[in-house]
């Protein structure tokens, strides 16, 4: 049991499988100028978590505490914070990638990472949203300028980013084409997909044409081949930020635009997401919840690649 000056957190000393994750006691952080201390109630688990756990990714060698999604209650505020006060319910994404640490009882972060949690969302749902919804919002709206009446292809539409991207696209009045295995097509239709394509049985680049925007969370050859489905002047956004120049070269040859991006913490983006949630236009699908101590089990479940929606850690 943590004391007033310590907190429980999920950490690791080495890179490896889910078994390297362990519950530890760490000093409870204190908010600095323009920061808030948040008592975490729920925190999403994303593919980036198990990728960093296994290979270090942007973070290098451990020890480190993973987690970027946060929904919780403001415990204390640093000097200069005017927007929040202790007791406020907030949600947001810690600065990606180096602001990690939400798989813990408490986390500090700049106040600009958070917005007030919509009353329409409980902490579990709010903890599932930030990273995937900011990724989808920044891809579709900020980078591709998706507009009403346009056609958008969303790869892996049943996944964490995909299933919120579908809802954001529908809220903007787009016609949505989503790829997933046939077993997930009923799920896709439930969240608003207009056309579902089984990528296992169908060559998507042959079956889909005249698209204005492609959202690709897969990268590699999928990105390059997906350029073919775009109309002249269309935009493909890959959320895999690195790769060969072949993507840009092929885009130029075809007269379309290709963008690679990495999600970034954004208060304006979180406000837009909160508004969509409050209006009932955005709801995360929570595939499973786990107590903080069972973070390793959440990683194992996520790595099966059989979940639709999001996994969430709940913090007592």
C-alpha positions in Angstrom: 0.0 0.0 0.0 1.5 3.4 -1.0 2.0 6.1 1.6 1.3 9.8 1.2 4.8 10.4 -0.4 4.9 7.3 -2.6 2.7 5.7 -5.3 2.2 2.4 -7.0 3.4 2.2 -10.6 4.1 -0.4 -13.3 7.8 -0.4 -14.2 10.4 -2.6 -15.8 14.2 -3.0 -15.4 14.8 -4.8 -18.7 13.3 -5.0 -22.1 11.3 -8.1 -22.9 7.9 -9.8 -22.8 5.0 -8.8 -20.5 6.6 -10.7 -17.7 9.2 -7.9 -17.2 6.4 -5.5 -16.0 6.2 -5.3 -12.2 4.4 -3.2 -9.6 6.8 -1.0 -7.7 6.7 1.9 -5.2 8.0 5.2 -6.5 8.1 8.7 -5.0 4.9 10.6 -5.7 5.7 13.5 -8.1 5.1 17.1 -7.3 3.7 19.6 -9.9 6.2 22.2 -11.1 5.3 25.6 -12.6 2.4 25.3 -15.0 2.0 21.6 -14.2 -0.8 19.6 -12.6 -0.7 16.5 -10.4 -3.4 14.1 -11.5 -4.6 11.1 -9.5 -5.0 8.5 -12.3 -8.3 6.7 -12.4 -7.9 5.0 -15.8 -5.2 4.8 -18.4 -5.4 3.2 -21.8 -3.0 0.6 -23.0 -1.9 1.1 -26.6 0.3 -0.9 -29.1 3.1 1.7 -28.5 3.2 0.5 -24.8 4.1 -3.1 -25.6 6.4 -2.0 -28.4 8.4 0.2 -26.0 8.3 -2.5 -23.4 9.9 -5.0 -25.8 12.4 -2.9 -27.7 12.7 0.5 -25.9 11.6 2.5 -28.9 12.0 6.2 -28.4 12.7 5.7 -24.7 15.8 3.6 -24.9 16.8 1.4 -22.0 14.6 1.1 -18.8 13.8 1.6 -16.1 10.7 3.5 -17.1 6.9 3.7 -16.5 4.8 3.4 -19.6 1.5 4.9 -20.4 0.4 8.1 -22.2 -3.4 8.1 -21.8 -4.8 9.7 -18.6 -8.2 10.1 -17.1 -8.3 11.2 -13.5 -8.8 13.9 -10.8 -6.5 16.9 -10.3 -4.8 16.5 -6.9 -2.7 19.6 -6.9 -1.7 22.4 -9.3 1.7 24.2 -9.8 2.3 27.9 -9.8 0.7 29.6 -12.8 -2.1 27.0 -13.4 -5.4 28.9 -13.9 -7.5 26.5 -15.8 -7.8 23.7 -13.2 -8.2 23.3 -9.5 -7.9 20.3 -7.2 -11.0 18.1 -7.6 -11.5 18.7 -11.3 -12.0 15.6 -13.4 -9.7 15.8 -16.5 -8.4 13.7 -19.3 -5.6 14.0 -21.9 -2.5 12.6 -23.4 1.0 13.0 -21.9 3.5 14.5 -24.3 4.5 11.7 -26.7 6.9 10.1 -26.5 8.9 11.5 -23.6 6.1 12.4 -21.2 5.2 8.8 -20.5 4.2 7.5 -17.1 0.5 7.2 -16.7 0.5 3.5 -15.6 0.8 4.7 -12.0 -1.4 6.1 -9.3 -0.3 9.7 -10.0 1.3 11.6 -12.8 2.4 15.2 -13.4 2.2 16.9 -16.7 1.9 20.4 -18.2 -1.7 21.7 -17.7 -2.0 22.2 -21.4 -2.0 18.4 -21.9 -5.5 18.2 -20.2 -9.1 19.3 -20.7 -12.1 18.8 -18.4 -13.5 15.3 -18.7 -17.0 15.4 -20.4 -19.8 14.3 -18.1 -20.9 12.0 -20.9 -17.8 9.8 -20.3 -16.9 7.8 -17.2 -13.2 7.5 -16.4 -12.8 4.2 -18.1 -14.1 5.5 -21.4 -12.1 8.8 -21.0 -8.9 6.9 -20.3 -9.3 4.9 -23.5 -9.6 7.9 -25.8 -6.7 10.4 -25.7 -3.8 8.9 -27.7 -6.0 7.2 -30.3 -8.4 10.0 -30.8 -5.7 12.7 -31.0 -3.9 10.5 -33.6 -7.1 10.2 -35.6 -8.0 13.8 -35.3 -4.5 15.1 -36.2 -4.4 12.7 -39.2 -7.9 13.3 -40.6 -8.6 16.9 -39.7 -5.3 18.7 -39.2 -3.2 16.9 -41.8 -5.8 15.8 -44.4 -8.5 18.4 -43.9 -11.3 15.8 -44.2 -14.5 17.5 -45.2 -18.2 16.6 -45.6 -19.0 14.4 -48.6 -15.4 13.1 -49.1 -14.5 9.4 -49.2 -12.0 8.1 -46.7 -10.3 4.7 -46.4 -9.4 3.7 -42.9 -7.1 0.7 -42.6 -7.4 -1.5 -39.5 -10.7 0.2 -38.8 -11.5 -2.0 -35.9 -8.3 -1.2 -34.0 -7.7 1.5 -31.4 -7.0 4.3 -33.8 -9.2 3.0 -36.5 -12.4 2.7 -34.6 -12.3 6.3 -33.3 -11.1 7.5 -36.7 -14.3 6.0 -38.2 -16.4 8.0 -35.7 -14.5 11.2 -36.3 -14.9 10.8 -40.0 -18.6 10.1 -39.8 -19.1 13.2 -37.5 -17.5 15.3 -40.3 -19.9 13.9 -42.8 -17.5 11.6 -44.7 -18.2 8.3 -46.5 -16.1 5.8 -44.7 -14.6 2.6 -46.1 -12.9 0.4 -43.5 -10.7 -2.6 -43.7 -10.7 -5.5 -41.2 -11.1 -9.2 -41.2 -14.5 -10.5 -42.0 -15.2 -11.5 -38.4 -15.1 -7.8 -37.5 -17.4 -6.4 -40.2 -20.5 -6.4 -38.0 -18.5 -4.3 -35.5 -17.5 -1.9 -38.3 -21.0 -1.4 -39.3 -22.1 -0.8 -35.7 -19.6 2.1 -35.4 -20.6 3.6 -38.8 -18.5 2.2 -41.5 -20.3 2.5 -44.9 -18.3 -0.1 -46.7 -16.3 -2.9 -45.0 -13.5 -4.6 -46.9 -11.9 -7.9 -45.9 -8.2 -7.3 -46.4 -7.5 -11.0 -46.1 -9.6 -12.0 -49.1 -9.6 -8.8 -51.1 -6.8 -6.7 -52.7 -7.9 -3.4 -51.2 -6.1 -1.3 -53.8 -8.1 -3.0 -56.6 -11.5 -3.0 -54.7 -11.4 0.6 -53.6 -11.1 3.7 -55.9 -11.7 7.4 -56.0 -10.8 8.1 -52.3 -10.0 11.6 -51.0 -8.2 10.5 -47.8 -6.4 7.4 -46.6 -5.6 6.8 -43.0 -2.9 4.2 -42.6 -1.7 2.9 -39.3 0.3 0.0 -40.8 3.0 1.7 -42.8 5.5 0.0 -45.2 4.1 -1.5 -48.4 0.5 -0.9 -47.3 1.2 2.9 -47.4 2.8 2.8 -50.8 0.2 0.6 -52.4 -2.7 2.6 -50.9 -1.7 5.6 -52.8 -3.3 4.0 -55.9 -6.8 4.3 -54.4 -6.6 8.1 -54.1 -8.1 10.6 -56.5 -5.7 13.1 -58.0 -4.8 15.6 -55.3 -5.9 13.2 -52.5 -4.0 12.7 -49.3 -2.6 9.6 -47.5 -1.6 10.0 -43.9 0.6 7.4 -42.3 0.8 7.3 -38.5 4.1 5.4 -38.8 6.5 8.3 -38.8 9.5 6.7 -40.4 10.1 4.8 -43.6 11.7 4.8 -47.0 11.4 7.7 -49.5 9.5 5.4 -51.8 6.2 6.6 -50.3 6.9 10.2 -51.3 8.4 9.3 -54.7 5.3 7.3 -55.6 3.0 10.0 -54.3 4.6 12.6 -56.5 4.4 10.2 -59.5 0.7 9.7 -59.0 -0.1 13.3 -58.3 -1.2 12.7 -54.7 0.1 13.8 -51.3 1.7 11.6 -48.7 2.2 12.6 -45.0 3.9 10.8 -42.2 3.1 12.0 -38.7 3.6 11.3 -35.0 0.8 12.2 -32.6 1.5 15.2 -30.4 -0.1 16.4 -27.2 -2.7 19.1 -27.9 -5.2 20.9 -25.8 -7.1 22.2 -28.8 -7.3 18.7 -30.2 -8.5 17.4 -26.8 -11.2 20.1 -26.7 -12.5 19.0 -30.1 -12.5 15.4 -28.9 -14.3 16.3 -25.7 -16.9 18.2 -27.8 -17.5 15.1 -30.0 -17.8 12.9 -26.9 -20.2 15.3 -25.2 -22.4 15.4 -28.4 -22.5 11.6 -28.5 -20.5 11.4 -31.7 -17.5 9.7 -30.2 -17.4 6.7 -27.9 -14.5 4.4 -27.4 -15.2 0.7 -27.5 -13.5 -0.8 -24.4 -12.5 -4.4 -25.2 -11.3 -5.1 -21.6 -10.3 -3.6 -18.3 -7.6 -4.7 -15.9 -6.5 -3.5 -12.5 -3.1 -1.7 -12.5 -1.4 -4.6 -10.9 -2.4 -6.8 -13.9 -0.7 -4.6 -16.6 1.2 -7.6 -17.9 -2.1 -9.4 -18.6 -3.3 -6.3 -20.5 -0.2 -6.4 -22.6 -0.7 -10.1 -23.4 -4.3 -9.5 -24.4 -3.3 -6.6 -26.6 -0.6 -8.5 -28.4 -3.0 -11.2 -29.6 -4.2 -8.6 -32.1 -7.7 -10.0 -31.7 -9.3 -7.2 -29.7 -11.6 -4.6 -31.2 -11.3 -1.2 -29.6 -9.2 -0.4 -26.5 -7.8 -2.0 -23.3 -7.8 0.1 -20.2 -6.0 -0.1 -16.8 -8.1 0.9 -13.8 -6.4 2.5 -10.8 -8.0 2.1 -7.4 
